[in-house]
Amino acid sequence: PALVGTLACSVYLINTGGGVIKLMWRRAAARRAERREPDPTIDRIEPVNWWSLLKAGFDPVAYQRQFRHPHLPLEGSPWRVLARGSLRIPAIKSGARKLGDAKHTIYPKHELRLAAYAVLLEATEHVQVPYGLVFPADSHLGLAVPITASMRERVAEQLERANDLLVRSQRGE
């Protein structure tokens, strides 16, 4: 029993120590970050640092409620929304350790999610959403993705396509 207890305590201390070290690295990264943000008129994907955005004056907001579009069959909320004045920047986590298949690329599903959140925020909060942010799992380094008019249109097209597939499925097609 003493050996099992010692082993269990050792495992606990190693896990706790790893968490403490991870927090120390995050704190150091936050302190080193310089005030920087993408230009609201960006036209291509660019790298971002979460801590730099916070130092640039954005407030991170974690909404407890889902947004519901007044006209489209669309609802949801992003992981965080960065807010400053009339700007809102939706931020999502990709769930992967890296983004896309190469540096500064993301998958189309990320673009569509960000565009859908932009459409939701603009319709419900009456704000500007020039770009969105994608972060890999457990990282403060991500990508800013411009939200274009064609991306907003693609959201409506995909919703219409999904609805059409649902109707056809209900008819047994």
FIMAR-354518 format. One line per 4 residues: number of its first residue (from 1); their letters; for each residue x, y, z of N, C-alpha, C. Coordinates in steps of 0.05 Angstrom, whole numbers, plus 5000, padded with zeros to 4 digits. Layout:
N
NUM = a = X:Y:Z:X:Y:Z:X:Y:Z ~ ... $
This chain:
173
1 = palv = 5016:4976:5000:5000:5000:5000:5017:5026:5000 ~ 5039:5025:5014:5056:5049:5015:5068:5054:4988 ~ 5076:5034:4974:5087:5037:4947:5067:5048:4927 ~ 5042:5038:4929:5020:5047:4912:5014:5076:4918 $
5 = gtla = 5013:5083:4944:5008:5110:4952:5030:5129:4943 ~ 5055:5121:4945:5078:5137:4936:5076:5141:4906 ~ 5070:5120:4891:5068:5121:4862:5045:5140:4854 ~ 5022:5138:4867:4999:5155:4861:5006:5185:4867 $
9 = csvy = 5020:5190:4889:5028:5217:4896:5048:5228:4875 ~ 5066:5211:4866:5086:5219:4846:5073:5226:4820 ~ 5054:5210:4811:5039:5216:4786:5024:5242:4789 ~ 5011:5246:4812:4996:5271:4816:5015:5295:4816 $
13 = lint = 5038:5293:4829:5057:5316:4829:5069:5321:4802 ~ 5074:5300:4786:5084:5304:4759:5063:5318:4742 ~ 5038:5309:4743:5017:5322:4728:5013:5351:4736 ~ 5013:5356:4762:5009:5383:4772:5033:5401:4764 $
17 = gggv = 5057:5390:4766:5081:5405:4758:5080:5412:4729 ~ 5071:5393:4712:5069:5399:4684:5049:5421:4678 ~ 5027:5422:4693:5007:5443:4690:5019:5470:4699 ~ 5034:5470:4720:5046:5495:4730:5066:5505:4710 $
21 = iklm = 5082:5487:4699:5102:5496:4678:5088:5507:4654 ~ 5066:5494:4646:5051:5504:4623:5040:5532:4628 ~ 5029:5537:4652:5020:5563:4660:5042:5584:4661 ~ 5066:5576:4669:5088:5594:4670:5096:5603:4641 $
25 = wrra = 5096:5584:4622:5102:5590:4594:5081:5609:4583 ~ 5056:5604:4589:5034:5622:4579:5037:5650:4590 ~ 5043:5652:4616:5047:5678:4628:5070:5693:4615 ~ 5092:5679:4611:5115:5691:4598:5108:5701:4570 $
29 = aarr = 5093:5684:4555:5085:5692:4528:5067:5717:4528 ~ 5049:5718:4548:5031:5741:4550:5047:5766:4557 ~ 5066:5764:4574:5082:5787:4582:5100:5797:4559 ~ 5110:5779:4543:5128:5786:4520:5113:5798:4497 $
33 = aerr = 5087:5793:4495:5072:5801:4471:5072:5832:4469 ~ 5073:5841:4444:5072:5869:4438:5044:5876:4428 ~ 5036:5900:4432:5010:5910:4422:5010:5909:4392 ~ 4992:5892:4381:4990:5889:4352:4963:5877:4344 $
37 = epdp = 4953:5886:4322:4927:5875:4312:4928:5877:4282 ~ 4912:5860:4268:4910:5862:4239:4895:5887:4231 ~ 4901:5897:4208:4886:5920:4197:4858:5910:4192 ~ 4837:5925:4199:4810:5916:4193:4804:5911:4164 $
41 = tidr = 4821:5921:4146:4816:5917:4117:4834:5895:4106 ~ 4843:5876:4122:4861:5855:4112:4847:5841:4089 ~ 4863:5832:4070:4852:5818:4047:4864:5790:4044 ~ 4880:5782:4063:4891:5755:4063:4896:5746:4092 $
45 = iepv = 4899:5720:4095:4903:5708:4121:4930:5717:4132 ~ 4930:5725:4158:4956:5732:4170:4957:5722:4198 ~ 4981:5717:4208:4985:5707:4235:4978:5727:4256 ~ 4967:5717:4279:4960:5735:4301:4969:5722:4328 $
49 = nwws = 4972:5738:4348:4979:5729:4374:4956:5739:4393 ~ 4944:5720:4407:4921:5727:4425:4929:5749:4444 ~ 4952:5746:4456:4960:5766:4477:4965:5793:4464 ~ 4975:5794:4440:4979:5820:4426:4952:5834:4421 $
53 = llka = 4932:5818:4415:4905:5830:4410:4894:5841:4436 ~ 4898:5827:4458:4888:5837:4483:4903:5863:4491 ~ 4929:5864:4486:4944:5888:4492:4936:5911:4473 ~ 4924:5905:4450:4915:5926:4431:4888:5937:4440 $
57 = gfdp = 4877:5928:4462:4853:5940:4473:4828:5924:4468 ~ 4829:5900:4457:4806:5883:4454:4799:5870:4480 ~ 4773:5868:4486:4763:5854:4509:4752:5827:4500 ~ 4761:5805:4512:4750:5778:4505:4724:5774:4519 $
61 = vayq = 4704:5766:4504:4677:5761:4515:4669:5732:4509 ~ 4662:5718:4529:4651:5691:4526:4621:5692:4530 ~ 4606:5691:4509:4577:5694:4510:4565:5668:4522 ~ 4547:5671:4540:4534:5649:4553:4509:5640:4537 $
65 = rqfr = 4501:5656:4518:4477:5650:4503:4485:5645:4473 ~ 4467:5632:4459:4470:5628:4431:4459:5652:4416 ~ 4472:5660:4395:4461:5681:4377:4441:5667:4359 ~ 4419:5680:4353:4399:5670:4334:4394:5691:4313 $
69 = hphl = 4399:5684:4288:4394:5702:4266:4365:5708:4263 ~ 4357:5733:4259:4328:5740:4257:4314:5729:4232 ~ 4329:5723:4210:4316:5714:4186:4326:5687:4175 ~ 4351:5681:4181:4363:5656:4171:4361:5634:4192 $
73 = pleg = 4360:5609:4184:4360:5587:4203:4388:5582:4213 ~ 4398:5601:4229:4426:5600:4238:4428:5609:4267 ~ 4441:5593:4283:4446:5601:4311:4471:5589:4321 ~ 4483:5601:4341:4508:5591:4353:4524:5614:4365 $
77 = spwr = 4546:5607:4377:4564:5627:4387:4592:5617:4386 ~ 4611:5634:4380:4639:5626:4378:4652:5622:4406 ~ 4675:5611:4406:4690:5606:4431:4693:5633:4446 ~ 4702:5654:4433:4704:5681:4445:4698:5701:4423 $
81 = vlar = 4691:5725:4432:4688:5748:4414:4705:5770:4426 ~ 4723:5780:4409:4739:5803:4418:4723:5828:4411 ~ 4720:5846:4431:4703:5870:4427:4719:5895:4433 ~ 4716:5914:4416:4727:5941:4420:4711:5960:4404 $
85 = gslr = 4697:5978:4417:4680:5997:4403:4658:5982:4388 ~ 4655:5988:4362:4635:5975:4345:4647:5951:4330 ~ 4672:5943:4337:4684:5920:4324:4679:5895:4341 ~ 4673:5873:4327:4671:5847:4340:4687:5828:4323 $
89 = ipai = 4704:5813:4336:4721:5793:4322:4715:5766:4334 ~ 4701:5748:4319:4696:5721:4330:4722:5705:4329 ~ 4726:5689:4350:4749:5672:4352:4739:5643:4357 ~ 4751:5625:4342:4744:5597:4345:4769:5580:4350 $
93 = ksga = 4766:5558:4362:4787:5538:4365:4783:5516:4345 ~ 4805:5508:4332:4802:5488:4311:4800:5460:4322 ~ 4811:5456:4345:4811:5429:4357:4835:5413:4349 ~ 4851:5423:4330:4875:5409:4321:4900:5422:4333 $
97 = rklg = 4922:5408:4331:4947:5420:4341:4959:5440:4322 ~ 4951:5439:4296:4960:5459:4277:4937:5466:4259 ~ 4940:5487:4244:4919:5496:4226:4924:5488:4198 ~ 4904:5475:4185:4906:5469:4157:4929:5450:4151 $
101 = dakh = 4936:5449:4125:4957:5430:4117:4984:5444:4112 ~ 4985:5470:4116:5010:5485:4113:5008:5511:4129 ~ 5030:5524:4131:5031:5549:4147:5013:5570:4134 ~ 4997:5583:4151:4979:5605:4143:4957:5595:4124 $
105 = tiyp = 4948:5571:4128:4925:5561:4113:4906:5549:4133 ~ 4881:5550:4126:4860:5537:4142:4842:5522:4124 ~ 4826:5505:4136:4807:5490:4120:4782:5506:4114 ~ 4768:5500:4092:4743:5515:4085:4723:5515:4107 $
109 = khel = 4722:5494:4123:4702:5493:4145:4707:5515:4165 ~ 4733:5522:4170:4739:5544:4188:4729:5571:4177 ~ 4734:5575:4151:4724:5599:4138:4694:5602:4140 ~ 4680:5580:4135:4651:5580:4136:4641:5585:4164 $
113 = rlaa = 4653:5573:4184:4645:5578:4212:4649:5608:4219 ~ 4672:5619:4212:4677:5647:4218:4658:5665:4204 ~ 4652:5659:4179:4633:5676:4164:4605:5674:4176 ~ 4598:5650:4185:4571:5646:4197:4570:5662:4223 $
117 = yavl = 4591:5662:4239:4591:5678:4264:4591:5708:4257 ~ 4604:5716:4236:4604:5744:4228:4575:5752:4220 ~ 4561:5735:4205:4534:5741:4197:4516:5743:4222 ~ 4520:5725:4241:4504:5725:4265:4509:5750:4282 $
121 = leat = 4534:5757:4286:4541:5781:4302:4531:5806:4289 ~ 4534:5808:4262:4525:5832:4248:4495:5835:4250 ~ 4481:5813:4248:4451:5815:4249:4440:5819:4277 ~ 4453:5808:4297:4442:5810:4324:4454:5833:4341 $
125 = ehvq = 4479:5839:4336:4492:5860:4352:4495:5887:4337 ~ 4490:5886:4311:4492:5910:4294:4520:5922:4296 ~ 4540:5906:4291:4568:5913:4293:4583:5907:4268 ~ 4609:5915:4266:4626:5908:4243:4643:5884:4250 $
129 = vpyg = 4644:5865:4231:4661:5841:4235:4678:5839:4210 ~ 4702:5852:4210:4719:5851:4186:4735:5826:4183 ~ 4741:5812:4204:4756:5787:4203:4749:5770:4227 ~ 4757:5744:4225:4754:5726:4247:4781:5713:4254 $
133 = lvfp = 4782:5699:4276:4807:5687:4285:4803:5657:4289 ~ 4824:5642:4281:4824:5613:4285:4849:5607:4301 ~ 4846:5592:4323:4869:5584:4339:4869:5554:4340 ~ 4893:5541:4338:4894:5513:4343:4890:5507:4372 $
137 = adsh = 4886:5482:4378:4881:5474:4406:4904:5483:4424 ~ 4897:5495:4446:4917:5502:4467:4940:5519:4457 ~ 4935:5539:4440:4956:5556:4430:4946:5585:4429 ~ 4965:5604:4434:4958:5632:4432:4966:5644:4405 $
141 = lgla = 4977:5627:4388:4984:5636:4361:4964:5625:4341 ~ 4951:5643:4326:4930:5635:4308:4932:5650:4282 ~ 4909:5651:4268:4908:5664:4242:4883:5682:4241 ~ 4887:5706:4230:4865:5724:4224:4856:5719:4196 $
145 = vpit = 4830:5715:4193:4818:5709:4167:4799:5731:4158 ~ 4804:5745:4136:4785:5766:4127:4758:5754:4121 ~ 4737:5767:4129:4709:5758:4123:4700:5775:4100 ~ 4698:5762:4077:4691:5776:4052:4661:5773:4046 $
149 = asmr = 4652:5790:4028:4624:5789:4019:4617:5761:4008 ~ 4636:5749:3993:4631:5723:3981:4629:5701:4002 ~ 4644:5705:4024:4642:5685:4046:4614:5688:4060 ~ 4605:5712:4063:4578:5716:4075:4557:5704:4057 $
153 = erva = 4560:5707:4030:4541:5695:4012:4542:5665:4013 ~ 4566:5654:4016:4569:5625:4018:4554:5614:4042 ~ 4553:5629:4064:4538:5620:4087:4508:5616:4080 ~ 4497:5636:4067:4469:5634:4058:4465:5611:4039 $
157 = eqle = 4483:5608:4020:4481:5586:4001:4482:5558:4015 ~ 4500:5555:4034:4503:5530:4048:4479:5524:4065 ~ 4467:5545:4077:4443:5541:4093:4420:5532:4075 ~ 4418:5544:4051:4397:5537:4032:4401:5508:4023 $
161 = rand = 4426:5501:4017:4433:5474:4008:4426:5453:4030 ~ 4433:5460:4055:4427:5442:4077:4397:5438:4081 ~ 4382:5460:4078:4353:5459:4081:4341:5442:4058 ~ 4352:5445:4034:4342:5430:4011:4347:5400:4016 $
165 = llvr = 4371:5393:4026:4378:5365:4031:4359:5354:4053 ~ 4353:5370:4073:4336:5361:4094:4307:5355:4083 ~ 4297:5374:4067:4270:5370:4056:4270:5345:4038 ~ 4290:5342:4021:4291:5318:4004:4294:5293:4020 $
169 = sqrg = 4308:5293:4042:4311:5270:4059:4285:5263:4072 ~ 4270:5283:4081:4244:5278:4093:4224:5266:4074 ~ 4228:5273:4048:4210:5262:4027:4219:5233:4019 ~ 4242:5225:4030:4252:5198:4023:4269:5197:3999 $
173 = e = 4278:5220:3990:4294:5221:3965:4323:5216:3973 $
